[in-house]
Amino acid sequence: MDTDGTRVGVVGLGYVGLPLALAMHDAGYDVVGVDVDAEKVERLRSGESTVEDVTDDDVTTAVREGLTFTTDYDELANADGVSICVPTPLRKTDTPDLSYVLDAAERLAPVVPGGCTVVLESTVYPGATEDAVADLLAENGTTVGEDIHLAFSPERIDPGNEEYGPTDIPKVLGGVTSECGDRAQALYEPVFDEVVRVDSATEAELVKLLENTFRAVNIGLINELAQIAHELDVDIWDAIDAAETKPFGFMPFYPGPGLGGHCIPIDPFYLSWKANEHDVDTRFIDLADTVNREMPTHVVQRVVEQLNDHGTALSNADVLVVGAAYKPDVSDTRESPAIDILTQLAEWNATVSYHDPQVPELDVGTTTYESVPLTDDRLTAADCVLLVTDHSTLNVDRIIDKASLIFDTRNATSHRNDDHIVRL
């Protein structure tokens, strides 16, 4: 597709939508970013990034060159293509919440012109693009596959990953019809290094869920093995390193304090929910979820054991949790295991504080914690330093030198064998 003079919209300007809008702008499209959050839009208009992996300079330059941001869907009335990148969380019942997607589709239906190509990037259950989004887009009398072209292309952005940028990662997509797929492919080929075409939107939806369910199940397996290794007095990290020397038939996964983030803890539920609709049991998925959800409890129990060995009850202990984000070098705390760990430590009546250079404040239930400075005195005063998130900016050696007891859930201390270090 010739990008010159082609107008495209990106709906939802979060960790997926904003980088996509910038990538489309860089490819030469005339881009308008739409978000219902007026404060976010105003910040972007002023050149302030709202996403960690995008700099203020990136936004400022793009705005100066013509990229626009708005809350008004009417700005998409002459769009040739629109990408939907809104959140798809879980409800409290662990069932899919498509309310943001459906709201976006309802707002787009009376606005987008004939011939427009709409691509959904938000994670959904298999069949949702065709069953739910297509129906909404057709409410204004248009026919999907003829007047409007609809496809699904799963987002694959990995926040904090400096090796793979948004356009470096192959872009899977599938259309509701073959023509829809052709149009979406033409829209995305100028933006991404590689477009991987699959047979249908439903297949593309399954690809996303397959990727993250694969990870969730294997992380659940290694988390269970970590608990077994502890009982056998075996170092699970050394076992993984040795197993990884096999040149075939093994892929390393690593244990941790629990799953967090926007994808791995959530996406498998979209798959299992749809499978259960078809009377298919998802035993692997359910078991992996159970194991992964139990990891914060396992971590706290291990801390109890270590403190007892040092003659201190957890109820009388000062515990410093290092790291609140769900993964290193991001500020995202969605589904972070640190939240469950802090909750349980508080329930044991421990004196609890946390430090995270990326997360200045953290809401845990009805309590709001503020990140404490990681001073030598704070490290020395703690009965246990619990390392939950190993940001690259942390001076791990200083933590080791100053702390009297460290419980390391990330193997960040693997280069040291001091007696006061205990690893998951």
C-alpha positions in Angstrom: 0.0 0.0 0.0 1.2 3.5 -0.8 1.5 5.2 2.5 1.7 8.7 1.1 -1.7 10.4 1.7 -3.1 7.3 3.4 -4.9 8.2 6.7 -4.9 5.6 9.5 -6.2 5.7 13.0 -5.0 3.9 16.1 -7.6 3.5 18.9 -6.2 3.1 22.3 -2.8 4.8 23.1 -1.4 2.5 25.7 1.7 0.3 25.6 0.6 -1.3 22.3 -1.3 1.6 20.6 1.2 4.4 21.1 4.2 2.5 19.7 2.0 1.3 16.8 0.9 4.9 16.0 4.6 6.0 15.9 5.6 3.1 13.7 2.8 3.8 11.3 3.8 7.5 11.3 7.4 6.5 10.6 6.2 4.3 7.7 4.7 7.4 6.1 1.1 7.2 7.0 -1.0 10.2 8.0 -1.8 9.0 11.6 -4.4 10.0 14.1 -4.3 8.5 17.6 -7.6 8.2 19.5 -8.1 7.6 23.2 -11.0 8.3 25.5 -8.6 9.4 28.2 -8.5 13.2 27.7 -5.6 13.7 30.1 -3.5 11.2 28.2 -4.3 12.8 24.9 -3.4 16.2 26.2 -0.1 14.9 27.5 0.7 13.4 24.1 -0.2 16.5 22.3 2.3 18.4 24.5 5.0 15.9 23.6 5.0 13.9 26.8 5.2 10.1 26.4 2.7 8.0 28.4 4.6 4.7 27.7 8.0 3.7 29.1 9.3 2.3 25.8 8.6 5.6 24.0 10.6 8.7 24.8 9.3 12.3 25.0 11.5 13.1 22.0 9.8 10.4 20.0 6.4 11.9 20.7 7.5 15.5 20.2 9.1 14.8 16.9 6.1 12.8 15.6 3.7 15.6 16.7 5.8 18.2 15.0 5.8 16.1 11.8 2.0 15.8 11.8 0.9 12.9 14.1 -2.2 14.0 15.9 -4.0 12.8 19.0 -7.6 13.2 19.9 -10.6 11.9 21.9 -12.9 12.5 18.9 -13.8 9.4 16.9 -15.1 11.6 14.2 -11.5 12.3 13.2 -11.6 8.8 11.7 -14.3 9.6 9.2 -11.9 9.6 6.3 -9.6 6.9 7.6 -8.4 4.2 5.2 -7.4 1.9 8.1 -7.9 1.7 11.8 -6.2 -0.4 14.4 -7.9 -1.2 17.7 -5.5 -1.5 20.7 -7.6 -1.3 23.8 -7.3 -3.3 27.0 -9.0 -6.7 27.4 -8.8 -7.6 31.1 -10.6 -10.3 33.1 -13.7 -9.8 35.1 -13.6 -10.7 38.8 -15.1 -14.1 37.7 -12.0 -14.7 35.6 -14.1 -14.5 32.4 -13.2 -12.3 29.4 -14.0 -8.6 29.6 -14.5 -7.3 26.0 -16.2 -4.1 27.1 -13.4 -1.8 25.8 -13.3 -3.6 22.5 -17.0 -3.5 22.1 -17.1 0.2 23.0 -14.5 1.0 20.4 -16.3 -1.0 17.7 -19.6 0.8 18.6 -18.0 4.2 18.3 -16.3 3.3 15.0 -19.4 1.8 13.3 -21.1 5.1 12.5 -17.8 6.8 11.6 -15.5 4.8 9.5 -16.1 5.1 5.7 -16.7 2.4 3.2 -13.5 0.6 2.1 -11.9 1.1 5.5 -9.8 -1.7 6.9 -10.2 -2.3 10.7 -7.6 -4.5 12.5 -8.2 -5.6 16.1 -5.0 -6.1 18.1 -6.5 -6.5 21.5 -6.3 -10.1 22.9 -9.7 -11.8 22.6 -11.1 -15.3 22.6 -11.1 -17.3 19.3 -14.0 -16.1 17.2 -14.6 -12.8 18.9 -13.4 -10.7 15.9 -15.9 -12.3 13.6 -18.7 -12.9 16.1 -18.7 -9.7 18.1 -16.7 -7.0 16.4 -18.0 -7.7 12.9 -21.6 -7.6 14.1 -21.1 -4.2 15.7 -19.4 -2.7 12.6 -22.2 -3.9 10.4 -24.9 -2.2 12.5 -24.8 0.9 10.3 -25.8 -1.2 7.3 -22.4 -2.0 6.0 -21.3 -5.5 5.1 -18.0 -6.8 6.6 -15.9 -8.2 3.8 -17.4 -5.9 1.2 -17.9 -2.4 2.6 -15.6 -2.7 5.6 -12.7 -5.1 5.9 -11.9 -6.6 9.3 -8.9 -8.6 10.5 -7.2 -9.7 13.7 -3.5 -9.2 14.3 -2.3 -10.0 17.9 0.0 -7.6 19.6 3.4 -9.1 20.5 5.0 -6.1 22.2 7.3 -7.0 25.1 7.7 -4.0 27.4 11.2 -3.3 28.4 12.7 -5.5 25.7 15.4 -3.5 24.0 16.4 -6.3 21.5 13.0 -6.4 19.7 11.2 -3.2 18.8 7.6 -3.2 17.7 8.3 -3.5 14.0 11.0 -6.1 14.4 8.6 -8.8 15.6 6.9 -10.7 12.8 3.2 -9.6 12.6 0.7 -12.4 12.5 -2.7 -11.5 10.9 -5.8 -13.2 9.6 -8.9 -11.7 8.0 -12.5 -12.4 8.5 -12.5 -13.1 4.8 -9.7 -13.6 2.3 -10.2 -10.1 1.0 -10.1 -8.7 4.5 -6.8 -10.4 5.1 -5.4 -9.0 1.8 -6.4 -5.5 2.8 -4.9 -5.8 6.3 -1.7 -7.3 4.9 -1.4 -4.4 2.5 -1.9 -2.0 5.4 0.7 -3.5 7.7 3.4 -4.5 5.2 4.9 -1.0 5.0 5.1 -0.9 8.8 6.5 -4.3 9.9 9.6 -6.2 8.8 7.6 -9.3 8.3 3.9 -10.1 8.0 2.8 -13.7 8.7 -0.5 -14.4 7.1 -2.8 -17.1 8.5 -6.1 -18.4 7.2 -8.6 -16.5 9.3 -9.1 -14.1 12.1 -10.0 -16.9 14.5 -6.7 -18.7 13.7 -4.8 -15.4 14.4 -6.6 -15.1 17.7 -5.6 -18.6 18.6 -2.0 -17.9 17.8 -1.8 -15.2 20.5 -3.4 -17.4 23.1 -1.2 -20.3 22.1 1.9 -18.3 22.6 1.1 -17.1 26.1 -0.6 -20.3 27.2 2.5 -22.2 26.2 4.5 -19.8 28.5 2.1 -20.0 31.4 2.0 -23.8 31.4 5.8 -24.2 31.2 6.3 -21.6 33.9 3.8 -23.4 36.0 5.8 -26.6 35.4 9.1 -25.1 36.4 7.5 -23.4 39.4 6.3 -26.8 40.6 9.8 -28.3 39.9 11.3 -25.5 42.0 9.2 -26.6 44.9 10.2 -30.2 44.4 13.9 -29.2 44.1 13.7 -27.3 47.4 12.4 -30.4 49.2 15.2 -32.5 47.6 17.8 -29.9 48.6 18.7 -29.4 44.9 19.5 -26.0 43.3 16.8 -25.7 40.6 18.8 -22.9 38.8 21.8 -25.2 38.5 19.6 -28.0 37.2 18.1 -25.7 34.6 21.5 -24.6 33.4 22.7 -28.2 33.1 19.5 -29.3 31.2 20.0 -26.4 28.8 23.3 -27.9 27.6 21.2 -30.4 25.7 21.2 -29.1 22.1 17.7 -30.4 21.3 14.4 -31.2 23.1 14.7 -28.7 25.9 13.8 -25.0 26.2 14.7 -23.3 29.5 11.9 -21.7 31.6 12.7 -20.1 35.0 10.8 -20.1 38.3 9.8 -17.0 40.0 7.5 -15.5 42.7 4.4 -15.7 40.5 3.1 -14.5 37.2 2.4 -10.9 36.4 1.7 -8.5 33.6 -0.9 -7.9 31.0 -0.7 -11.2 29.1 0.5 -14.4 30.6 -1.7 -14.5 33.7 -4.7 -13.4 31.7 -4.6 -14.7 28.2 -5.0 -18.5 29.0 -8.4 -17.7 30.6 -9.6 -16.4 27.2 -8.7 -19.7 25.7 -10.1 -21.9 28.6 -13.3 -19.9 28.7 -13.9 -20.5 25.0 -12.9 -24.2 25.3 -15.3 -24.7 28.2 -18.1 -23.3 26.0 -17.4 -26.3 23.7 -17.3 -28.7 26.7 -13.5 -29.1 26.4 -11.7 -29.3 29.7 -8.5 -27.3 30.0 -6.7 -29.3 32.6 -3.1 -28.2 31.8 -4.1 -24.6 31.7 -6.1 -24.8 35.0 -3.3 -26.7 36.8 -0.6 -24.3 35.6 -2.8 -21.3 36.8 -3.2 -23.0 40.2 0.6 -23.5 40.6 1.5 -20.0 39.4 -1.1 -18.4 41.7 0.3 -20.3 44.7 3.9 -19.1 44.2 3.5 -15.9 46.3 2.4 -18.2 49.2 5.3 -20.5 48.6 7.7 -17.5 48.7 6.2 -16.3 52.0 6.4 -19.7 53.5 10.1 -20.0 52.5 10.7 -16.6 54.1 9.0 -17.9 57.3 11.4 -20.9 57.3 14.5 -18.8 56.8 13.5 -16.3 59.5 12.8 -19.2 61.9 16.2 -20.6 61.2 17.6 -17.2 62.2 15.5 -17.2 65.4 13.0 -14.6 64.2 9.2 -15.0 63.8 7.7 -13.4 60.8 5.3 -11.5 63.0 8.3 -9.8 64.7 10.3 -9.4 61.5 11.2 -6.4 59.4 10.9 -7.5 55.7 12.1 -5.3 52.9 10.6 -6.3 49.5 12.9 -5.2 46.6 10.9 -4.8 43.4 7.2 -4.3 42.9 6.9 -4.3 39.1 5.9 -7.6 37.5 9.2 -7.8 35.5 12.5 -6.0 35.4 13.0 -2.5 34.0 9.3 -1.6 33.7 6.9 0.2 36.1 3.9 -2.0 35.3 2.5 -3.6 38.4 -0.6 -5.3 36.8 -1.0 -8.7 38.4 2.4 -8.4 40.0 3.2 -11.1 42.5 4.7 -8.5 44.7 1.1 -7.4 45.6 0.2 -10.8 46.9 3.5 -11.1 48.7 3.1 -7.8 50.5 -0.5 -8.7 51.3 0.5 -12.0 52.9 3.4 -10.5 54.8 1.1 -7.9 56.3 -1.4 -10.6 57.2 1.4 -12.2 59.2 1.8 -8.9 61.0 5.3 -8.4 59.7 6.8 -4.9 59.4 6.7 -4.5 55.6 8.2 -2.0 53.2 9.2 -2.0 49.6 11.7 -0.4 47.3 11.3 -0.1 43.5 13.0 2.6 41.5 10.3 2.3 38.8 7.3 2.2 41.2 7.1 5.2 43.6 3.7 4.2 45.0 1.8 1.0 45.2 -1.8 0.3 46.2 -2.2 -3.1 48.0 -5.8 -3.6 49.0 -6.7 -0.6 51.1 -3.1 0.3 51.9 -0.9 2.6 49.9 2.8 1.9 50.2 5.5 4.3 49.1 8.8 3.1 47.9 11.5 3.6 50.5 15.1 4.6 49.6 17.4 1.7 49.4 20.0 3.0 51.8 22.7 1.0 53.6 20.9 1.6 56.9 17.6 0.3 55.5 19.3 -2.8 54.2 21.1 -3.4 57.4 17.9 -2.9 59.5 15.9 -5.5 57.6 15.6 -9.0 59.0 15.0 -10.2 55.5 15.5 -8.6 52.1 13.1 -10.3 49.7 14.2 -9.8 46.1 11.1 -10.0 43.9 12.0 -7.9 40.8 15.6 -7.7 39.7 15.7 -4.3 37.9 19.0 -3.9 36.0 19.7 -0.6 37.9 19.8 -2.4 41.3 23.2 -2.7 42.9 22.8 -6.4 43.9 26.3 -6.6 45.4 25.5 -3.8 47.7 22.4 -5.5 48.8 24.3 -8.7 49.4 27.0 -6.9 51.4 24.6 -5.0 53.6 21.7 -7.4 54.2 21.8 -10.1 56.9 19.4 -12.4 55.0 18.4 -12.4 51.4 15.7 -14.5 49.8 16.2 -14.2 46.0 13.3 -15.3 43.9 15.0 -14.3 40.6 18.5 -15.8 40.8 19.9 -12.3 40.6 22.5 -13.3 43.2 23.8 -16.3 41.3 27.3 -14.8 41.0 27.7 -14.9 44.8 27.6 -17.8 47.2 27.4 -16.0 50.5 25.9 -18.0 53.4 23.1 -15.5 54.0 21.7 -15.8 50.4 18.8 -18.2 49.9 17.4 -18.7 46.4 14.0 -19.9 45.3 
